[in-house]
Amino acid sequence: MKSPLDLQTSEKSSFFTFSLIVVTIVLIISFIMAVISYFNAIEDSKKDVYLSATRIDYSLSTFFDEIQPLMLYVGKRIASNEEKDIPTIWRLMKDVLSRTKNTHSQWAWPAFAWLNSENQFGVESNYGIISTHFDYSMLRKYVKASRENPWELHFVDSPLLDIPANYLSLQGGLGVVDSQGNYLGTLNVSFDINELVYRIRQAAEMPSIEFVLYNADSTVILSSLPAEELSSMQNTFVSLVGEIQLTYLDEGLFKKWGFPFSNIAYAKKISGYPFTIITFIRSPTFIGKYFNALYPHFLEIFGMGSVCLLLLYLFWRSIRRKNQELKETKHKLENAISLARASNDAKEEFLRCTNNELMIPLNGMANNTNLLLKNLKNEIDVALVLEKQISLLEGILDHALDFKNLTNNSLDLKLIDLQSTIEECLVILSKAAFDKSIVFSINIEPSLPKLKGDIIKLKRVFVGLLIRAIKYSSNKQKIEISAVQEMKEHELQVTVVIKDHGFGLTEKMVENLETNLDHGQGKEFLEIDFPQIERLIKMHHGTVIRQSNPGKGTIFTLSFPVLDFTALPKENARSGLNILLFSPDA
């Protein structure tokens, strides 16, 4: 037997063991939650960069689509006009721009200019006619493209300083030729870089999203990153731009790099234009968002763990107190057992003495009884035979009464509480339902009126239907029983519905099962066929409807009118009963 010190040490060891298990579980759950949250954060970040790139693509392509038709219109006007001197071109541009400037999109209106065939500015939309000629040889790449492919919008390789406006801009040009194909000049458009950056930021809608805009030659046009930081990612971005330029996909490509894949980017072509937009989330931003999302979950987990430890400590203290009480009770019981043993020894001694004193008169009584049995043997045998016959007849009578009530058309009418009757039937079938883990769901209206009927026959009806529901239901299914009162055709009726979720037999299957119904022992002895159930219900002026849906279950709907059954013919329940007497000596 362990000493009190050993028991206390064992209790403490058990407490610390359980505490260690709780802490281990909390740590495992925390790790799993961290992994799940990490992958969720990656998916959220991918969705953010995808949505931002899509919005930027839509915003830029929509704006360029608005500008290009206007430039075509201005170029056509210049080409079709007889006079092509600088003042005439200025008046044409001024006239068109004044009429269309108030109908453009939410973007700031870009600046337009005219470059003659010698690549010299002659007109600027914000400054009018320019007398000073500037050398724009650095534009000759896109001017050359405009000359070779007129009436198409071409862009420069990188942003340029706009002259004479003196601001950094993204410039493009549209070559203009006359009806004979003679090159007249280039209609120039300048997009303010600051305005483009602002509008891209506005389209992205998320401050945490960075972006880089590349042209077809993988040259940076715009970027939200400082030059030093952009240079460290340049190789990755250029590789991504090269991949997307080689594909014909409209959706774009995702890219993850760094440890642990916390830099997430998405590259997408600008629809209809030679630009690629890359939106991405930097590693510090991703990690910050990840921990901000994870922090509340950790608080919840550690809070629950602390509560579990507190409950465990209280439970341990309660067990210690109960153990102490059990030790005290055990000590009292041991003392009581000692006293009881002493008392039993005394009782045994008393009974031994009493037995010796009573043996002599009892032996005399036994001898005299034997003499009586020898002399009165015939009379005693007749009495014993009668007692045995009466006992046998009582058993036969009980069975005969039950059979008689089920086969004739008489009703032993009584007021019946439908709820208690159904509950008694469920008690009879509780073992059969328990063997298949079937649950009964009972919903009986509290104000249900009592019926007048034969309780034995109604019990056979309910038991027969419930046995079918149990028999044709799978394990762990539910059988629903409901009873309500309702008016049907100006008549108050009680409707009972028994619904299972079992196999749902077809009519042909039901007929085969009825034909082969086994009325053996066990719960099958309580099962009666459906025609007999219909007969018993019709005896109560009721109806029964069977709805079976293969694979989904069966519904039995029973309706009983609430009326006075005393007018029905009633026979004595024991009339016509045949009683057979058997002699025990037969």
C-alpha positions in Angstrom: 0.0 0.0 0.0 1.3 3.4 -1.0 2.1 6.0 1.7 0.3 9.4 1.8 3.6 11.0 0.6 3.8 8.7 -2.4 0.1 9.3 -3.3 0.6 13.1 -3.1 3.7 12.8 -5.3 1.8 10.7 -7.8 -1.1 13.2 -7.9 1.4 16.1 -8.6 3.1 14.1 -11.3 -0.3 13.4 -13.0 -1.2 17.1 -12.9 2.1 18.1 -14.5 1.7 15.4 -17.1 -1.7 16.6 -18.1 -0.5 20.2 -18.1 2.3 19.2 -20.4 -0.2 17.5 -22.7 -2.3 20.6 -22.8 0.7 22.9 -23.6 1.8 20.4 -26.3 -1.7 20.5 -27.9 -1.7 24.3 -27.8 1.7 24.4 -29.5 0.6 21.9 -32.2 -2.6 23.8 -32.9 -0.7 27.1 -33.0 1.8 25.6 -35.5 -1.1 24.2 -37.7 -2.9 27.6 -37.5 0.3 29.4 -38.5 0.8 27.2 -41.5 -2.8 27.5 -42.6 -2.7 31.3 -42.1 0.5 31.5 -44.1 -1.0 29.7 -47.1 -4.2 31.8 -46.8 -2.0 34.9 -46.8 -0.3 33.8 -49.9 -3.6 33.2 -51.7 -5.0 36.6 -50.5 -1.8 38.3 -51.7 -2.1 36.6 -55.1 -5.7 37.8 -55.3 -4.7 41.3 -54.4 -1.9 41.6 -57.0 -4.2 40.0 -59.6 -7.0 42.4 -59.0 -4.7 45.4 -58.9 -3.1 44.5 -62.2 -6.5 43.9 -63.8 -7.8 47.3 -62.6 -4.6 49.1 -63.9 -4.9 47.3 -67.2 -8.5 48.4 -67.6 -7.8 52.0 -66.6 -4.7 52.5 -68.9 -6.2 50.7 -71.9 -9.5 52.6 -71.5 -7.6 55.9 -71.4 -5.4 55.1 -74.4 -8.5 53.9 -76.3 -10.1 57.3 -75.7 -7.1 59.2 -77.0 -6.4 57.2 -80.1 -9.7 58.0 -81.9 -9.3 61.7 -81.2 -5.8 61.7 -82.6 -7.0 59.9 -85.7 -9.8 62.5 -86.1 -7.3 65.5 -85.8 -4.9 63.8 -88.2 -7.6 63.2 -90.8 -8.7 66.9 -90.5 -5.1 68.0 -91.1 -4.6 65.6 -94.0 -7.9 66.6 -95.7 -7.4 70.4 -95.3 -6.1 72.2 -98.3 -3.9 74.5 -96.2 -1.3 72.7 -94.2 0.7 75.7 -92.8 1.3 76.0 -89.1 -1.4 78.6 -88.3 -4.0 76.4 -90.1 -2.9 73.3 -88.2 -3.1 75.3 -84.9 -6.7 76.4 -85.7 -7.8 72.9 -86.5 -6.3 71.5 -83.3 -7.7 74.3 -81.2 -11.2 73.8 -82.8 -11.3 70.0 -82.2 -9.8 70.2 -78.7 -12.2 72.9 -77.5 -15.1 70.8 -78.6 -14.0 67.5 -77.1 -12.1 68.6 -74.0 -15.2 68.6 -71.7 -16.2 65.0 -72.8 -13.1 63.1 -71.9 -12.7 60.6 -69.1 -11.7 61.4 -65.5 -8.0 61.5 -66.6 -6.2 64.9 -66.9 -6.3 66.0 -70.6 -2.9 65.2 -72.3 -0.9 67.7 -74.3 -0.9 67.4 -78.1 1.7 68.8 -80.5 2.5 68.7 -84.3 5.9 67.7 -85.6 6.6 68.5 -89.2 8.3 66.3 -91.7 11.7 67.6 -90.4 10.8 66.4 -86.9 10.5 70.0 -85.6 7.7 71.2 -83.3 5.4 73.8 -84.9 2.3 73.7 -82.6 1.8 72.7 -78.9 -1.8 72.5 -77.5 -1.0 74.3 -74.3 1.4 76.9 -75.8 0.1 77.5 -79.3 2.5 78.2 -82.3 6.2 77.7 -81.3 8.6 80.0 -83.1 11.7 78.3 -81.7 12.7 75.1 -83.5 14.0 72.2 -81.4 15.9 69.2 -82.5 13.9 66.1 -81.7 16.3 63.6 -83.2 16.0 61.5 -80.0 12.4 60.9 -81.0 13.4 59.6 -84.4 12.7 55.9 -83.3 9.0 56.4 -82.8 8.9 59.1 -85.5 10.4 56.6 -87.9 7.8 54.1 -86.9 5.1 56.7 -87.4 6.4 57.5 -90.8 6.7 53.8 -91.8 3.3 52.8 -90.3 1.1 55.9 -90.4 -2.3 56.2 -88.6 -1.0 53.9 -85.8 -0.1 55.1 -82.3 3.6 54.5 -81.4 5.3 55.2 -78.1 8.8 56.2 -77.0 11.1 53.8 -75.3 11.2 55.7 -72.0 9.7 58.9 -70.5 11.1 62.2 -71.9 11.3 65.8 -70.8 8.4 67.6 -72.5 9.4 70.8 -74.3 8.4 73.5 -73.9 6.2 72.4 -70.9 9.3 71.2 -69.1 7.8 68.1 -67.3 8.6 64.4 -67.6 6.1 62.7 -69.9 5.3 59.5 -71.7 5.2 60.5 -75.4 3.6 58.9 -78.5 3.0 59.8 -82.1 0.6 59.2 -84.9 2.0 59.5 -88.5 -0.1 61.6 -90.8 -0.1 61.2 -94.6 -2.1 62.8 -97.4 -4.3 61.0 -99.9 -1.2 60.4 -102.1 0.7 58.8 -99.3 3.0 61.8 -98.8 4.3 62.0 -95.2 3.0 65.3 -93.7 4.2 65.0 -90.1 3.6 63.4 -86.7 0.8 64.2 -84.3 2.4 64.0 -80.9 0.7 63.2 -77.5 2.4 63.7 -74.1 1.1 62.0 -70.9 2.3 63.5 -67.6 4.2 60.9 -65.7 3.0 62.2 -62.3 -0.6 62.0 -63.6 0.0 58.4 -64.8 1.5 57.4 -61.5 -1.4 58.9 -59.6 -4.0 57.3 -61.7 -2.3 53.9 -61.5 -2.2 54.2 -57.7 -5.9 55.1 -57.8 -6.7 52.1 -60.0 -4.7 49.7 -57.8 -6.8 50.8 -54.7 -4.3 49.2 -52.2 -1.4 51.2 -50.8 0.5 48.0 -50.1 0.7 47.1 -53.8 3.8 48.2 -55.7 3.9 48.4 -59.5 6.3 48.6 -62.5 5.3 49.4 -66.1 7.5 48.0 -68.8 7.4 48.5 -72.6 7.9 45.8 -75.2 11.7 46.1 -75.0 11.6 45.4 -71.2 12.5 49.0 -70.4 11.0 50.5 -67.3 8.4 53.2 -68.1 7.0 53.8 -64.6 7.7 52.4 -61.1 6.5 53.1 -57.6 9.8 51.9 -56.2 13.0 53.9 -55.6 15.7 53.2 -58.2 18.0 51.4 -55.8 15.3 49.0 -54.7 14.1 48.4 -58.2 17.6 47.5 -59.4 17.7 44.6 -56.9 14.5 43.1 -58.5 15.2 44.1 -62.1 16.4 40.7 -63.2 13.4 39.0 -61.8 11.0 41.5 -63.4 12.7 41.4 -66.8 12.6 37.6 -66.8 8.9 37.7 -66.0 8.2 40.3 -68.8 10.1 38.1 -71.2 8.0 35.1 -70.2 4.7 36.9 -70.7 5.8 38.4 -74.0 6.3 34.9 -75.3 2.8 33.7 -74.3 -0.5 34.4 -75.9 -2.4 34.3 -72.6 -4.6 37.3 -71.7 -4.6 36.4 -68.0 -0.9 36.9 -67.1 1.6 35.1 -64.9 2.3 34.8 -61.2 5.8 34.8 -59.7 6.9 34.0 -56.1 10.5 34.3 -54.9 12.6 34.9 -51.8 12.3 33.1 -48.5 9.8 31.9 -47.7 8.2 32.9 -51.0 7.1 36.1 -49.5 7.6 38.3 -52.6 4.6 37.8 -54.8 4.1 39.4 -58.2 1.7 39.3 -61.1 2.5 40.4 -64.7 -0.2 41.3 -67.2 -0.1 42.8 -70.7 -1.9 46.0 -71.2 -4.7 45.1 -73.6 -4.0 46.4 -77.1 -0.8 48.3 -76.2 3.0 47.4 -76.0 3.2 47.7 -72.2 3.3 45.1 -69.4 2.2 46.0 -65.9 3.7 44.1 -62.9 2.0 44.4 -59.5 3.7 42.9 -56.5 3.9 42.8 -52.7 7.3 43.0 -51.1 8.4 40.6 -48.4 8.3 43.0 -45.4 4.7 44.0 -46.4 3.6 40.4 -46.8 5.2 39.4 -43.5 3.6 42.3 -41.7 0.1 41.5 -43.1 0.7 37.8 -42.2 1.5 38.5 -38.6 -1.3 41.0 -38.2 -3.7 38.4 -39.4 -2.1 35.7 -37.2 -1.9 37.6 -34.0 -5.6 37.4 -33.0 -5.6 33.7 -33.7 -2.7 33.2 -31.4 -4.4 35.2 -28.7 -7.5 33.0 -29.0 -5.5 29.8 -28.9 -3.3 30.8 -25.9 -6.4 32.1 -24.2 -8.2 28.8 -24.6 -5.1 27.0 -23.5 -4.9 29.1 -20.3 -8.5 28.4 -19.6 -7.9 24.7 -20.1 -5.0 24.8 -17.6 -7.1 26.7 -15.1 -9.9 24.2 -15.4 -7.4 21.4 -15.2 -6.0 22.9 -12.0 -9.5 23.3 -10.5 -10.4 19.7 -11.5 -7.1 18.4 -9.9 -7.9 20.3 -6.7 -11.4 18.8 -6.7 -10.0 15.3 -7.2 -7.5 15.8 -4.4 -10.4 16.9 -2.1 -12.5 13.9 -3.1 -9.6 11.5 -2.6 -9.1 12.8 0.9 -12.8 12.4 1.6 -12.7 8.8 0.2 -9.7 8.0 2.5 -11.7 9.2 5.5 -14.7 7.2 4.3 -12.6 4.1 3.8 -11.3 4.4 7.3 -14.8 4.6 8.7 -15.9 1.7 6.6 -13.0 -0.5 7.8 -14.1 0.3 11.4 -17.7 -0.5 10.6 -16.7 -3.8 8.9 -14.7 -4.8 12.0 -17.8 -4.2 14.2 -20.0 -6.0 11.7 -17.7 -9.0 11.7 -17.8 -9.1 15.5 -21.6 -8.9 15.4 -21.9 -11.7 12.8 -19.8 -14.0 15.0 -22.2 -13.4 17.8 -25.2 -14.0 15.5 -23.7 -17.3 14.3 -23.2 -18.5 17.8 -26.8 -17.6 18.7 -28.2 -19.4 15.6 -26.1 -22.5 16.3 -27.5 -22.7 19.8 -31.1 -22.0 18.5 -30.7 -24.7 15.8 -29.8 -27.3 18.3 -32.8 -26.4 20.5 -35.3 -26.6 17.6 -34.0 -29.7 15.8 -35.9 -32.1 18.2 -39.4 -30.6 17.8 -38.9 -30.1 14.0 -38.0 -33.8 13.5 -41.1 -34.8 15.3 -43.2 -32.5 13.0 -41.5 -33.9 9.9 -42.3 -37.5 11.0 -46.0 -36.6 11.6 -46.2 -34.8 8.3 -44.9 -37.9 6.5 -47.6 -40.0 8.1 -50.3 -37.5 7.0 -49.0 -37.6 3.4 -49.1 -41.4 3.3 -52.6 -41.6 4.7 -54.1 -38.6 2.6 -52.1 -39.1 -0.6 -55.1 -39.2 -3.1 -56.7 -36.0 -1.8 -53.4 -34.1 -1.9 -52.6 -35.2 -5.5 -56.1 -34.0 -6.7 -55.5 -30.5 -5.2 -52.0 -30.2 -6.7 -53.4 -31.3 -10.2 -56.1 -28.6 -10.0 -53.6 -25.9 -9.0 -51.4 -26.8 -12.0 -54.3 -26.9 -14.4 -55.5 -23.4 -13.3 -52.0 -22.0 -13.7 -51.8 -23.6 -17.2 -55.2 -22.2 -18.2 -54.3 -18.7 -17.2 -51.3 -18.8 -19.6 -53.5 -20.1 -22.4 -56.2 -17.6 -21.7 -53.8 -14.6 -21.9 -52.6 -15.8 -25.4 -56.2 -16.6 -26.5 -57.5 -13.2 -25.5 -54.8 -11.4 -27.5 -55.4 -13.5 -30.6 -59.2 -13.0 -30.3 -58.8 -9.2 -30.1 -56.7 -9.2 -33.2 -58.9 -11.4 -35.4 -62.5 -10.3 -34.7 -64.1 -7.0 -35.5 -64.9 -5.9 -32.0 -63.3 -3.0 -30.2 -62.7 -2.7 -26.5 -63.3 1.1 -26.5 -61.4 3.3 -24.0 -60.2 6.9 -23.9 -56.7 6.8 -25.2 -53.9 9.3 -24.6 -52.1 9.1 -28.0 -48.8 10.5 -26.7 -48.4 7.9 -23.9 -49.6 5.1 -26.2 -46.9 6.0 -28.8 -44.2 6.3 -26.0 -45.1 2.8 -24.7 -44.7 1.4 -28.2 -41.3 3.1 -28.4 -40.3 1.5 -25.1 -41.2 -1.9 -26.5 -38.9 -1.3 -29.5 -36.1 0.5 -27.6 -33.7 -2.5 -27.8 -34.3 -2.9 -31.6 -33.6 0.8 -32.1 -30.6 0.8 -29.8 -29.0 -2.2 -31.7 -29.0 0.0 -34.9 -28.2 3.3 -33.1 -31.5 4.7 -34.4 -32.9 7.9 -32.8 -36.6 8.7 -32.5 -37.7 12.3 -33.0 -41.1 12.9 -31.4 -43.2 16.0 -32.1 -46.7 15.6 -30.6 -49.0 18.5 -30.2 -49.6 19.1 -26.4 -53.3 20.0 -26.9 -54.1 16.8 -28.8 -57.6 15.4 -27.9 -58.0 11.9 -26.5 -59.3 9.3 -28.9 -61.8 6.5 -28.2 -60.5 3.2 -29.5 -59.1 -0.2 -28.7 -55.7 0.4 -27.1 -54.4 -3.1 -27.9 -55.2 -2.8 -31.6 -53.8 0.6 -31.9 -50.6 -0.5 -30.2 -50.3 -3.3 -32.7 -50.7 -0.8 -35.5 -48.0 1.6 -34.2 -45.6 -1.2 -33.3 -46.1 -2.8 -36.7 -45.3 0.5 -38.5 -42.4 1.4 -36.3 -40.8 -2.1 -36.7 -40.9 -1.6 -40.5 -39.2 1.8 -40.1 -36.5 0.3 -37.9 -36.1 -2.7 -40.2 -35.6 -0.8 -43.4 -33.4 2.0 -41.9 -29.7 2.0 -41.9 -27.6 2.4 -38.8 -27.5 5.9 -37.1 -30.6 7.2 -38.9 -33.5 9.1 -37.5 -37.2 8.1 -37.4 -39.6 11.1 -37.1 -43.0 10.8 -35.3 -45.4 13.7 -35.3 -49.1 14.1 -34.3 -51.3 17.1 -34.9 -55.1 17.9 -34.9 -56.5 19.6 -38.0 -59.8 20.2 -39.8 -60.4 18.2 -42.9 -63.7 18.5 -44.8 -65.4 20.2 -41.8 -64.3 17.3 -39.5 -61.7 17.4 -36.7 -59.1 14.7 -37.2 -55.9 13.6 -35.5 -53.0 13.0 -38.0 -50.0 10.8 -37.1 -47.0 10.8 -39.4 -44.2 8.2 -39.1 -41.3 9.1 -41.4 -38.0 7.1 -41.8 -34.9 7.9 -44.0 -34.3 4.3 -44.9 -34.2 2.3 -48.2 -37.6 3.4 -49.5 -39.0 0.2 -51.0 -40.9 0.1 -54.3 -44.5 -1.3 -54.4 -43.3 -4.6 -56.0 -40.7 -5.0 -53.3 -43.3 -4.3 -50.6 -45.6 -7.0 -52.1 -42.8 -9.6 -52.1 -41.9 -8.7 -48.5 -45.6 -9.0 -47.4 -45.9 -12.4 -49.0 -42.7 -13.7 -47.3 -43.3 -12.0 -43.9 -42.0 -14.2 -41.2 -44.1 -14.2 -38.0 -41.4 -15.9 -35.9 -40.0 -15.1 -32.5 -38.3 -11.9 -31.3 -39.4 -8.5 -32.7 -40.7 -10.1 -35.9 -43.5 -11.8 -33.7 -44.9 -8.2 -33.2 -44.8 -7.5 -37.0 -48.1 -7.7 -38.9 -48.7 -7.3 -42.6 -49.9 -4.0 -44.1 -53.4 -5.3 -45.1 -54.0 -6.2 -41.4 -52.7 -2.8 -40.4 -55.2 -1.2 -42.8 -58.0 -3.3 -41.5 -57.3 -2.3 -37.8 -57.2 1.4 -38.8 -60.4 1.1 -40.8 -62.1 -0.4 -37.8 -61.4 3.0 -36.1 -62.8 4.8 -39.2 -59.3 6.0 -40.0 -57.1 6.0 -43.1 -53.5 5.2 -43.8 -51.4 6.4 -46.7 -47.9 5.0 -47.6 -45.4 7.1 -49.6 -42.2 5.4 -50.5 -39.3 7.0 -52.3 -36.5 4.5 -53.1 -33.3 5.5 -51.6 -34.8 8.3 -49.5 -37.3 6.6 -47.1 -41.0 5.9 -46.4 -43.7 8.1 -44.9 -46.9 6.6 -43.3 -49.7 9.1 -42.7 -52.5 7.9 -40.4 -55.7 9.9 -39.9 -58.3 9.3 -37.2 -61.5 11.2 -36.9 -62.3 12.6 -33.4 -65.8 11.2 -32.9 -67.8 9.1 -30.4 -67.1 5.4 -31.0 -69.8 4.3 -28.5 -72.2 3.9 -31.4 -70.1 1.2 -32.9 -71.2 -2.4 -32.3 -69.2 -3.9 -29.4 -69.1 -7.5 -28.3 -67.8 -9.0 -25.1 -64.1 -9.3 -25.5 -64.2 -12.9 -24.3 -67.2 -14.0 -26.4 -66.5 -17.0 -28.6 -63.4 -17.9 -26.6 -62.4 -21.6 -26.7 -60.5 -22.8 -23.6 -58.7 -26.1 -23.7 -57.9 -27.9 -20.5 -54.8 -30.2 -20.4 -54.2 -32.7 -17.7 -50.7 -32.6 -16.3 -50.7 -36.4 -16.2 -51.5 -36.6 -19.9 
